[in-house]
């Protein structure tokens, strides 16, 4: 079965984002960074599950909510000055694809 582009893009987002989050200061690494990393993995898992689900619409609606939360968490990284603006802009571009 051919890989869905959204699954591959989410996989690529995780590969790009996780190393950045691991470099955050200790206090943020164990709070905001862990929450973002867990959310990213959950989104990937949910996309794979949705691919085989009969009721895809409900699963995809839940994923959309998770993506919105991820956008806000990413914005917090910028507002707390934990990532530079260019990384924030790139992350949001990847999340919104």
Legacy VTK file of the C-alpha trace (Angstrom):
# vtk DataFile Version 3.0
C-alpha trace
ASCII
DATASET POLYDATA
POINTS 97 float
0.000 0.000 0.000
1.357 3.417 -0.969
2.281 5.826 1.829
-0.049 8.807 2.186
1.762 12.143 1.748
0.381 13.508 5.039
1.889 10.595 6.953
5.293 11.139 5.323
5.124 14.902 5.963
4.271 14.309 9.611
7.153 11.852 9.870
9.481 14.469 8.337
8.162 17.125 10.736
9.025 14.887 13.688
12.529 14.266 12.313
13.077 18.032 11.972
11.390 19.165 15.198
12.536 16.657 17.847
16.284 17.477 17.706
15.448 21.172 18.093
13.244 20.475 21.088
15.915 18.323 22.720
18.241 21.351 22.710
15.890 23.497 24.778
16.841 24.512 28.322
16.214 21.805 30.911
13.146 23.494 32.416
11.366 23.726 29.061
12.639 20.385 27.771
10.700 18.518 30.433
7.522 20.563 30.100
6.674 22.212 26.795
9.107 20.187 24.653
7.868 16.845 26.000
4.271 17.880 25.399
5.050 18.881 21.814
6.994 15.684 21.134
4.202 13.514 22.548
1.636 15.428 20.505
3.679 14.944 17.317
3.914 11.197 17.890
0.190 11.029 18.703
-0.671 12.862 15.486
1.456 10.427 13.467
-0.152 7.445 15.184
-3.652 8.867 14.695
-2.998 9.479 10.984
-1.908 5.871 10.534
-4.974 4.664 12.437
-7.260 6.967 10.409
-5.865 5.532 7.207
-7.443 2.177 8.041
-10.500 3.400 9.968
-13.995 3.113 8.583
-15.074 6.375 10.233
-12.224 8.576 9.031
-14.043 11.882 9.493
-14.212 11.731 13.302
-10.570 10.672 13.554
-9.461 13.443 11.195
-11.437 16.033 13.158
-9.602 14.963 16.290
-6.265 15.224 14.471
-7.159 18.729 13.315
-7.731 19.742 16.936
-4.337 18.280 17.867
-2.695 20.273 15.058
-4.272 23.472 16.355
-2.891 22.785 19.828
0.527 22.119 18.257
0.372 25.518 16.514
-0.222 27.248 19.851
2.526 25.282 21.566
4.915 26.235 18.777
3.919 29.872 19.165
4.731 29.609 22.865
8.249 28.525 21.946
8.601 31.744 19.964
6.996 33.921 22.641
9.308 32.455 25.298
12.220 33.152 22.929
13.177 29.484 22.882
13.393 29.301 19.085
14.339 31.963 16.531
11.695 33.492 14.291
12.913 31.686 11.158
12.505 28.286 12.849
9.043 29.243 14.078
8.023 30.302 10.569
9.383 27.077 9.099
7.639 24.935 11.724
4.300 26.653 11.143
4.711 26.217 7.409
5.271 22.474 7.924
2.372 22.147 10.378
-0.017 23.959 8.035
0.770 21.829 4.965
LINES 1 98
97 0 1 2 3 4 5 6 7 8 9 10 11 12 13 14 15 16 17 18 19 20 21 22 23 24 25 26 27 28 29 30 31 32 33 34 35 36 37 38 39 40 41 42 43 44 45 46 47 48 49 50 51 52 53 54 55 56 57 58 59 60 61 62 63 64 65 66 67 68 69 70 71 72 73 74 75 76 77 78 79 80 81 82 83 84 85 86 87 88 89 90 91 92 93 94 95 96
